[in-house]
Amino acid sequence: MHRRNNPNKKNIMAPIENHTTAAWANIEDMKPFSNVPIPNETEVRNAKEWVDTNQK
């Protein structure tokens, strides 16, 4: 039996969120193969500070 493409199904390969244009991203570089954004040093420090203050 041949299946037809269902236009109501979402494309599972499409990203749910796109963080590359987020204002807080401050992307300094991207990993070549995986396209993982590497934030600048300020954002890494901010993230560490946030984690340290919000630990239980």
N, CA, C, O and CB atoms as a CASP TS submission, in Angstrom:
PFRMAT TS
TARGET T0000
AUTHOR 0000-0000-0000
METHOD Language model
MODEL 1
PARENT N/A
ATOM      1  N   MET     1       0.839  -1.176   0.000  1.00  0.00           N
ATOM      2  CA  MET     1       0.000   0.000   0.000  1.00  0.00           C
ATOM      3  C   MET     1       0.889   1.245   0.000  1.00  0.00           C
ATOM      4  O   MET     1       1.835   1.333   0.783  1.00  0.00           O
ATOM      5  CB  MET     1      -0.957  -0.005   1.218  1.00  0.00           C
ATOM      6  N   HIS     2       0.596   2.175  -0.847  1.00  0.00           N
ATOM      7  CA  HIS     2       1.371   3.412  -0.971  1.00  0.00           C
ATOM      8  C   HIS     2       0.819   4.468  -0.015  1.00  0.00           C
ATOM      9  O   HIS     2      -0.380   4.747  -0.017  1.00  0.00           O
ATOM     10  CB  HIS     2       1.345   3.936  -2.434  1.00  0.00           C
ATOM     11  N   ARG     3       1.677   5.038   0.783  1.00  0.00           N
ATOM     12  CA  ARG     3       1.257   6.097   1.714  1.00  0.00           C
ATOM     13  C   ARG     3       1.413   7.449   1.052  1.00  0.00           C
ATOM     14  O   ARG     3       2.393   7.704   0.352  1.00  0.00           O
ATOM     15  CB  ARG     3       2.076   6.046   3.026  1.00  0.00           C
ATOM     16  N   ARG     4       0.460   8.293   1.273  1.00  0.00           N
ATOM     17  CA  ARG     4       0.545   9.668   0.784  1.00  0.00           C
ATOM     18  C   ARG     4       1.135  10.541   1.874  1.00  0.00           C
ATOM     19  O   ARG     4       1.001  10.244   3.061  1.00  0.00           O
ATOM     20  CB  ARG     4      -0.847  10.199   0.346  1.00  0.00           C
ATOM     21  N   ASN     5       1.778  11.603   1.472  1.00  0.00           N
ATOM     22  CA  ASN     5       2.286  12.568   2.451  1.00  0.00           C
ATOM     23  C   ASN     5       1.114  13.270   3.104  1.00  0.00           C
ATOM     24  O   ASN     5       0.249  13.817   2.421  1.00  0.00           O
ATOM     25  CB  ASN     5       3.241  13.598   1.786  1.00  0.00           C
ATOM     26  N   ASN     6       1.087  13.254   4.400  1.00  0.00           N
ATOM     27  CA  ASN     6       0.014  13.905   5.135  1.00  0.00           C
ATOM     28  C   ASN     6       0.424  15.354   5.393  1.00  0.00           C
ATOM     29  O   ASN     6       1.381  15.588   6.131  1.00  0.00           O
ATOM     30  CB  ASN     6      -0.294  13.155   6.473  1.00  0.00           C
ATOM     31  N   PRO     7      -0.269  16.331   4.810  1.00  0.00           N
ATOM     32  CA  PRO     7       0.129  17.738   5.010  1.00  0.00           C
ATOM     33  C   PRO     7      -0.106  18.221   6.438  1.00  0.00           C
ATOM     34  O   PRO     7       0.411  19.270   6.822  1.00  0.00           O
ATOM     35  CB  PRO     7      -0.632  18.636   4.048  1.00  0.00           C
ATOM     36  N   ASN     8      -0.876  17.476   7.233  1.00  0.00           N
ATOM     37  CA  ASN     8      -1.133  17.884   8.610  1.00  0.00           C
ATOM     38  C   ASN     8      -0.019  17.469   9.561  1.00  0.00           C
ATOM     39  O   ASN     8       0.073  17.991  10.672  1.00  0.00           O
ATOM     40  CB  ASN     8      -2.440  17.304   9.081  1.00  0.00           C
ATOM     41  N   LYS     9       0.821  16.544   9.140  1.00  0.00           N
ATOM     42  CA  LYS     9       1.940  16.121   9.985  1.00  0.00           C
ATOM     43  C   LYS     9       3.066  17.129   9.879  1.00  0.00           C
ATOM     44  O   LYS     9       3.371  17.639   8.801  1.00  0.00           O
ATOM     45  CB  LYS     9       2.437  14.712   9.588  1.00  0.00           C
ATOM     46  N   LYS    10       3.670  17.401  11.009  1.00  0.00           N
ATOM     47  CA  LYS    10       4.783  18.344  11.026  1.00  0.00           C
ATOM     48  C   LYS    10       6.054  17.633  10.587  1.00  0.00           C
ATOM     49  O   LYS    10       6.212  16.428  10.780  1.00  0.00           O
ATOM     50  CB  LYS    10       4.961  18.966  12.432  1.00  0.00           C
ATOM     51  N   ASN    11       6.934  18.389  10.006  1.00  0.00           N
ATOM     52  CA  ASN    11       8.222  17.848   9.594  1.00  0.00           C
ATOM     53  C   ASN    11       9.068  17.634  10.846  1.00  0.00           C
ATOM     54  O   ASN    11       9.405  18.596  11.537  1.00  0.00           O
ATOM     55  CB  ASN    11       8.943  18.800   8.577  1.00  0.00           C
ATOM     56  N   ILE    12       9.412  16.383  11.143  1.00  0.00           N
ATOM     57  CA  ILE    12      10.149  16.099  12.373  1.00  0.00           C
ATOM     58  C   ILE    12      11.604  16.549  12.292  1.00  0.00           C
ATOM     59  O   ILE    12      12.293  16.604  13.311  1.00  0.00           O
ATOM     60  CB  ILE    12      10.089  14.616  12.682  1.00  0.00           C
ATOM     61  N   MET    13      12.070  16.864  11.110  1.00  0.00           N
ATOM     62  CA  MET    13      13.445  17.326  10.971  1.00  0.00           C
ATOM     63  C   MET    13      13.564  18.839  11.177  1.00  0.00           C
ATOM     64  O   MET    13      14.672  19.349  11.344  1.00  0.00           O
ATOM     65  CB  MET    13      13.985  16.945   9.599  1.00  0.00           C
ATOM     66  N   ALA    14      12.471  19.545  11.170  1.00  0.00           N
ATOM     67  CA  ALA    14      12.513  20.992  11.348  1.00  0.00           C
ATOM     68  C   ALA    14      12.769  21.322  12.817  1.00  0.00           C
ATOM     69  O   ALA    14      12.144  20.720  13.690  1.00  0.00           O
ATOM     70  CB  ALA    14      11.193  21.645  10.863  1.00  0.00           C
ATOM     71  N   PRO    15      13.667  22.258  13.115  1.00  0.00           N
ATOM     72  CA  PRO    15      13.937  22.611  14.507  1.00  0.00           C
ATOM     73  C   PRO    15      12.727  23.287  15.151  1.00  0.00           C
ATOM     74  O   PRO    15      11.998  24.036  14.501  1.00  0.00           O
ATOM     75  CB  PRO    15      15.160  23.527  14.594  1.00  0.00           C
ATOM     76  N   ILE    16      12.533  23.014  16.423  1.00  0.00           N
ATOM     77  CA  ILE    16      11.428  23.610  17.159  1.00  0.00           C
ATOM     78  C   ILE    16      11.739  25.065  17.479  1.00  0.00           C
ATOM     79  O   ILE    16      10.878  25.937  17.359  1.00  0.00           O
ATOM     80  CB  ILE    16      11.144  22.822  18.449  1.00  0.00           C
ATOM     81  N   GLU    17      12.964  25.314  17.883  1.00  0.00           N
ATOM     82  CA  GLU    17      13.384  26.656  18.237  1.00  0.00           C
ATOM     83  C   GLU    17      14.664  26.996  17.490  1.00  0.00           C
ATOM     84  O   GLU    17      15.485  26.120  17.220  1.00  0.00           O
ATOM     85  CB  GLU    17      13.584  26.787  19.760  1.00  0.00           C
ATOM     86  N   ASN    18      14.825  28.236  17.167  1.00  0.00           N
ATOM     87  CA  ASN    18      16.035  28.675  16.508  1.00  0.00           C
ATOM     88  C   ASN    18      16.733  29.674  17.429  1.00  0.00           C
ATOM     89  O   ASN    18      16.294  30.816  17.563  1.00  0.00           O
ATOM     90  CB  ASN    18      15.726  29.303  15.109  1.00  0.00           C
ATOM     91  N   HIS    19      17.821  29.238  18.061  1.00  0.00           N
ATOM     92  CA  HIS    19      18.524  30.075  19.025  1.00  0.00           C
ATOM     93  C   HIS    19      19.658  30.876  18.392  1.00  0.00           C
ATOM     94  O   HIS    19      20.310  31.669  19.071  1.00  0.00           O
ATOM     95  CB  HIS    19      19.069  29.220  20.141  1.00  0.00           C
ATOM     96  N   THR    20      19.893  30.679  17.125  1.00  0.00           N
ATOM     97  CA  THR    20      21.021  31.372  16.510  1.00  0.00           C
ATOM     98  C   THR    20      20.791  32.868  16.386  1.00  0.00           C
ATOM     99  O   THR    20      21.754  33.628  16.287  1.00  0.00           O
ATOM    100  CB  THR    20      21.300  30.792  15.152  1.00  0.00           C
ATOM    101  N   THR    21      19.538  33.311  16.388  1.00  0.00           N
ATOM    102  CA  THR    21      19.270  34.738  16.269  1.00  0.00           C
ATOM    103  C   THR    21      18.762  35.333  17.574  1.00  0.00           C
ATOM    104  O   THR    21      18.312  36.479  17.588  1.00  0.00           O
ATOM    105  CB  THR    21      18.267  34.988  15.165  1.00  0.00           C
ATOM    106  N   ALA    22      18.820  34.595  18.654  1.00  0.00           N
ATOM    107  CA  ALA    22      18.337  35.091  19.938  1.00  0.00           C
ATOM    108  C   ALA    22      19.221  36.239  20.411  1.00  0.00           C
ATOM    109  O   ALA    22      20.433  36.241  20.195  1.00  0.00           O
ATOM    110  CB  ALA    22      18.307  33.957  20.992  1.00  0.00           C
ATOM    111  N   ALA    23      18.597  37.203  21.052  1.00  0.00           N
ATOM    112  CA  ALA    23      19.335  38.379  21.497  1.00  0.00           C
ATOM    113  C   ALA    23      20.391  38.024  22.534  1.00  0.00           C
ATOM    114  O   ALA    23      21.433  38.677  22.600  1.00  0.00           O
ATOM    115  CB  ALA    23      18.381  39.412  22.064  1.00  0.00           C
ATOM    116  N   TRP    24      20.142  37.008  23.340  1.00  0.00           N
ATOM    117  CA  TRP    24      21.066  36.638  24.408  1.00  0.00           C
ATOM    118  C   TRP    24      22.162  35.697  23.940  1.00  0.00           C
ATOM    119  O   TRP    24      23.062  35.381  24.718  1.00  0.00           O
ATOM    120  CB  TRP    24      20.312  36.003  25.538  1.00  0.00           C
ATOM    121  N   ALA    25      22.117  35.251  22.727  1.00  0.00           N
ATOM    122  CA  ALA    25      23.039  34.217  22.266  1.00  0.00           C
ATOM    123  C   ALA    25      24.487  34.706  22.205  1.00  0.00           C
ATOM    124  O   ALA    25      25.387  34.017  22.685  1.00  0.00           O
ATOM    125  CB  ALA    25      22.612  33.721  20.903  1.00  0.00           C
ATOM    126  N   ASN    26      24.722  35.873  21.626  1.00  0.00           N
ATOM    127  CA  ASN    26      26.087  36.394  21.459  1.00  0.00           C
ATOM    128  C   ASN    26      27.041  35.305  20.986  1.00  0.00           C
ATOM    129  O   ASN    26      28.042  35.009  21.638  1.00  0.00           O
ATOM    130  CB  ASN    26      26.596  36.996  22.775  1.00  0.00           C
ATOM    131  N   ILE    27      26.718  34.728  19.865  1.00  0.00           N
ATOM    132  CA  ILE    27      27.498  33.615  19.326  1.00  0.00           C
ATOM    133  C   ILE    27      28.832  34.133  18.810  1.00  0.00           C
ATOM    134  O   ILE    27      28.895  35.047  17.987  1.00  0.00           O
ATOM    135  CB  ILE    27      26.721  32.887  18.198  1.00  0.00           C
ATOM    136  N   GLU    28      29.884  33.528  19.314  1.00  0.00           N
ATOM    137  CA  GLU    28      31.224  33.913  18.894  1.00  0.00           C
ATOM    138  C   GLU    28      31.709  33.030  17.749  1.00  0.00           C
ATOM    139  O   GLU    28      32.431  33.490  16.865  1.00  0.00           O
ATOM    140  CB  GLU    28      32.196  33.834  20.073  1.00  0.00           C
ATOM    141  N   ASP    29      31.309  31.757  17.770  1.00  0.00           N
ATOM    142  CA  ASP    29      31.778  30.797  16.775  1.00  0.00           C
ATOM    143  C   ASP    29      30.763  29.673  16.673  1.00  0.00           C
ATOM    144  O   ASP    29      29.860  29.574  17.504  1.00  0.00           O
ATOM    145  CB  ASP    29      33.187  30.243  17.140  1.00  0.00           C
ATOM    146  N   MET    30      30.901  28.827  15.664  1.00  0.00           N
ATOM    147  CA  MET    30      30.041  27.658  15.489  1.00  0.00           C
ATOM    148  C   MET    30      30.930  26.438  15.289  1.00  0.00           C
ATOM    149  O   MET    30      31.969  26.512  14.634  1.00  0.00           O
ATOM    150  CB  MET    30      29.061  27.844  14.281  1.00  0.00           C
ATOM    151  N   LYS    31      30.505  25.312  15.863  1.00  0.00           N
ATOM    152  CA  LYS    31      31.208  24.059  15.623  1.00  0.00           C
ATOM    153  C   LYS    31      31.000  23.688  14.155  1.00  0.00           C
ATOM    154  O   LYS    31      29.878  23.786  13.659  1.00  0.00           O
ATOM    155  CB  LYS    31      30.699  22.917  16.585  1.00  0.00           C
ATOM    156  N   PRO    32      32.041  23.268  13.454  1.00  0.00           N
ATOM    157  CA  PRO    32      31.920  23.057  12.012  1.00  0.00           C
ATOM    158  C   PRO    32      30.932  21.962  11.598  1.00  0.00           C
ATOM    159  O   PRO    32      30.154  22.175  10.669  1.00  0.00           O
ATOM    160  CB  PRO    32      33.254  22.729  11.460  1.00  0.00           C
ATOM    161  N   PHE    33      30.937  20.827  12.240  1.00  0.00           N
ATOM    162  CA  PHE    33      30.099  19.721  11.785  1.00  0.00           C
ATOM    163  C   PHE    33      28.691  19.781  12.370  1.00  0.00           C
ATOM    164  O   PHE    33      27.711  19.562  11.658  1.00  0.00           O
ATOM    165  CB  PHE    33      30.744  18.403  12.146  1.00  0.00           C
ATOM    166  N   SER    34      28.591  20.076  13.666  1.00  0.00           N
ATOM    167  CA  SER    34      27.294  20.014  14.351  1.00  0.00           C
ATOM    168  C   SER    34      26.537  21.343  14.349  1.00  0.00           C
ATOM    169  O   SER    34      25.360  21.382  14.707  1.00  0.00           O
ATOM    170  CB  SER    34      27.498  19.563  15.773  1.00  0.00           C
ATOM    171  N   ASN    35      27.199  22.431  13.949  1.00  0.00           N
ATOM    172  CA  ASN    35      26.601  23.774  13.974  1.00  0.00           C
ATOM    173  C   ASN    35      26.130  24.180  15.358  1.00  0.00           C
ATOM    174  O   ASN    35      25.140  24.899  15.492  1.00  0.00           O
ATOM    175  CB  ASN    35      25.439  23.843  13.011  1.00  0.00           C
ATOM    176  N   VAL    36      26.833  23.724  16.389  1.00  0.00           N
ATOM    177  CA  VAL    36      26.517  24.108  17.761  1.00  0.00           C
ATOM    178  C   VAL    36      27.137  25.477  18.016  1.00  0.00           C
ATOM    179  O   VAL    36      28.332  25.670  17.794  1.00  0.00           O
ATOM    180  CB  VAL    36      27.040  23.044  18.792  1.00  0.00           C
ATOM    181  N   PRO    37      26.332  26.423  18.481  1.00  0.00           N
ATOM    182  CA  PRO    37      26.880  27.761  18.728  1.00  0.00           C
ATOM    183  C   PRO    37      27.780  27.785  19.964  1.00  0.00           C
ATOM    184  O   PRO    37      27.484  27.148  20.975  1.00  0.00           O
ATOM    185  CB  PRO    37      25.745  28.773  18.893  1.00  0.00           C
ATOM    186  N   ILE    38      28.864  28.520  19.867  1.00  0.00           N
ATOM    187  CA  ILE    38      29.774  28.712  20.989  1.00  0.00           C
ATOM    188  C   ILE    38      29.627  30.166  21.426  1.00  0.00           C
ATOM    189  O   ILE    38      29.987  31.074  20.677  1.00  0.00           O
ATOM    190  CB  ILE    38      31.271  28.363  20.602  1.00  0.00           C
ATOM    191  N   PRO    39      29.099  30.401  22.640  1.00  0.00           N
ATOM    192  CA  PRO    39      28.891  31.780  23.090  1.00  0.00           C
ATOM    193  C   PRO    39      30.211  32.452  23.438  1.00  0.00           C
ATOM    194  O   PRO    39      31.232  31.790  23.624  1.00  0.00           O
ATOM    195  CB  PRO    39      27.956  31.812  24.300  1.00  0.00           C
ATOM    196  N   ASN    40      30.174  33.765  23.523  1.00  0.00           N
ATOM    197  CA  ASN    40      31.389  34.480  23.913  1.00  0.00           C
ATOM    198  C   ASN    40      31.620  34.303  25.422  1.00  0.00           C
ATOM    199  O   ASN    40      30.767  33.777  26.136  1.00  0.00           O
ATOM    200  CB  ASN    40      31.284  35.998  23.541  1.00  0.00           C
ATOM    201  N   GLU    41      32.765  34.744  25.879  1.00  0.00           N
ATOM    202  CA  GLU    41      33.170  34.525  27.274  1.00  0.00           C
ATOM    203  C   GLU    41      32.220  35.179  28.277  1.00  0.00           C
ATOM    204  O   GLU    41      31.982  34.627  29.351  1.00  0.00           O
ATOM    205  CB  GLU    41      34.573  35.056  27.492  1.00  0.00           C
ATOM    206  N   THR    42      31.686  36.327  27.943  1.00  0.00           N
ATOM    207  CA  THR    42      30.755  37.013  28.846  1.00  0.00           C
ATOM    208  C   THR    42      29.514  36.165  29.094  1.00  0.00           C
ATOM    209  O   THR    42      29.059  36.054  30.232  1.00  0.00           O
ATOM    210  CB  THR    42      30.353  38.379  28.269  1.00  0.00           C
ATOM    211  N   GLU    43      28.968  35.572  28.050  1.00  0.00           N
ATOM    212  CA  GLU    43      27.769  34.748  28.201  1.00  0.00           C
ATOM    213  C   GLU    43      28.058  33.477  28.989  1.00  0.00           C
ATOM    214  O   GLU    43      27.198  33.002  29.731  1.00  0.00           O
ATOM    215  CB  GLU    43      27.199  34.391  26.834  1.00  0.00           C
ATOM    216  N   VAL    44      29.256  32.920  28.838  1.00  0.00           N
ATOM    217  CA  VAL    44      29.629  31.737  29.617  1.00  0.00           C
ATOM    218  C   VAL    44      29.697  32.109  31.102  1.00  0.00           C
ATOM    219  O   VAL    44      29.219  31.356  31.950  1.00  0.00           O
ATOM    220  CB  VAL    44      30.998  31.155  29.129  1.00  0.00           C
ATOM    221  N   ARG    45      30.283  33.254  31.416  1.00  0.00           N
ATOM    222  CA  ARG    45      30.345  33.703  32.816  1.00  0.00           C
ATOM    223  C   ARG    45      28.947  33.963  33.372  1.00  0.00           C
ATOM    224  O   ARG    45      28.658  33.595  34.511  1.00  0.00           O
ATOM    225  CB  ARG    45      31.202  34.976  32.935  1.00  0.00           C
ATOM    226  N   ASN    46      28.073  34.598  32.576  1.00  0.00           N
ATOM    227  CA  ASN    46      26.699  34.846  33.012  1.00  0.00           C
ATOM    228  C   ASN    46      25.958  33.538  33.288  1.00  0.00           C
ATOM    229  O   ASN    46      25.219  33.430  34.267  1.00  0.00           O
ATOM    230  CB  ASN    46      25.947  35.662  31.956  1.00  0.00           C
ATOM    231  N   ALA    47      26.160  32.561  32.431  1.00  0.00           N
ATOM    232  CA  ALA    47      25.501  31.267  32.619  1.00  0.00           C
ATOM    233  C   ALA    47      25.998  30.588  33.886  1.00  0.00           C
ATOM    234  O   ALA    47      25.205  30.030  34.644  1.00  0.00           O
ATOM    235  CB  ALA    47      25.739  30.358  31.405  1.00  0.00           C
ATOM    236  N   LYS    48      27.309  30.632  34.123  1.00  0.00           N
ATOM    237  CA  LYS    48      27.865  30.023  35.335  1.00  0.00           C
ATOM    238  C   LYS    48      27.341  30.734  36.576  1.00  0.00           C
ATOM    239  O   LYS    48      26.992  30.082  37.560  1.00  0.00           O
ATOM    240  CB  LYS    48      29.408  30.064  35.309  1.00  0.00           C
ATOM    241  N   GLU    49      27.281  32.041  36.542  1.00  0.00           N
ATOM    242  CA  GLU    49      26.752  32.805  37.674  1.00  0.00           C
ATOM    243  C   GLU    49      25.295  32.431  37.946  1.00  0.00           C
ATOM    244  O   GLU    49      24.894  32.267  39.098  1.00  0.00           O
ATOM    245  CB  GLU    49      26.871  34.317  37.406  1.00  0.00           C
ATOM    246  N   TRP    50      24.516  32.298  36.888  1.00  0.00           N
ATOM    247  CA  TRP    50      23.107  31.931  37.039  1.00  0.00           C
ATOM    248  C   TRP    50      22.972  30.548  37.688  1.00  0.00           C
ATOM    249  O   TRP    50      22.153  30.348  38.585  1.00  0.00           O
ATOM    250  CB  TRP    50      22.397  31.949  35.667  1.00  0.00           C
ATOM    251  N   VAL    51      23.792  29.597  37.219  1.00  0.00           N
ATOM    252  CA  VAL    51      23.745  28.242  37.779  1.00  0.00           C
ATOM    253  C   VAL    51      24.160  28.260  39.238  1.00  0.00           C
ATOM    254  O   VAL    51      23.523  27.623  40.077  1.00  0.00           O
ATOM    255  CB  VAL    51      24.651  27.288  36.981  1.00  0.00           C
ATOM    256  N   ASP    52      25.221  28.982  39.542  1.00  0.00           N
ATOM    257  CA  ASP    52      25.707  29.031  40.934  1.00  0.00           C
ATOM    258  C   ASP    52      24.673  29.646  41.872  1.00  0.00           C
ATOM    259  O   ASP    52      24.542  29.202  43.013  1.00  0.00           O
ATOM    260  CB  ASP    52      27.014  29.831  41.014  1.00  0.00           C
ATOM    261  N   THR    53      23.942  30.648  41.419  1.00  0.00           N
ATOM    262  CA  THR    53      22.953  31.297  42.290  1.00  0.00           C
ATOM    263  C   THR    53      21.661  30.498  42.377  1.00  0.00           C
ATOM    264  O   THR    53      20.908  30.662  43.337  1.00  0.00           O
ATOM    265  CB  THR    53      22.651  32.702  41.790  1.00  0.00           C
ATOM    266  N   ASN    54      21.391  29.658  41.423  1.00  0.00           N
ATOM    267  CA  ASN    54      20.116  28.935  41.403  1.00  0.00           C
ATOM    268  C   ASN    54      20.260  27.460  41.764  1.00  0.00           C
ATOM    269  O   ASN    54      19.349  26.670  41.519  1.00  0.00           O
ATOM    270  CB  ASN    54      19.484  29.056  40.041  1.00  0.00           C
ATOM    271  N   GLN    55      21.382  27.092  42.336  1.00  0.00           N
ATOM    272  CA  GLN    55      21.550  25.709  42.808  1.00  0.00           C
ATOM    273  C   GLN    55      20.729  25.517  44.060  1.00  0.00           C
ATOM    274  O   GLN    55      20.547  26.441  44.854  1.00  0.00           O
ATOM    275  CB  GLN    55      23.047  25.377  43.080  1.00  0.00           C
ATOM    276  N   LYS    56      20.233  24.300  44.228  1.00  0.00           N
ATOM    277  CA  LYS    56      19.450  23.999  45.447  1.00  0.00           C
ATOM    278  C   LYS    56      20.308  23.352  46.485  1.00  0.00           C
ATOM    279  O   LYS    56      19.827  23.029  47.571  1.00  0.00           O
ATOM    280  CB  LYS    56      18.263  23.095  45.133  1.00  0.00           C
TER
END
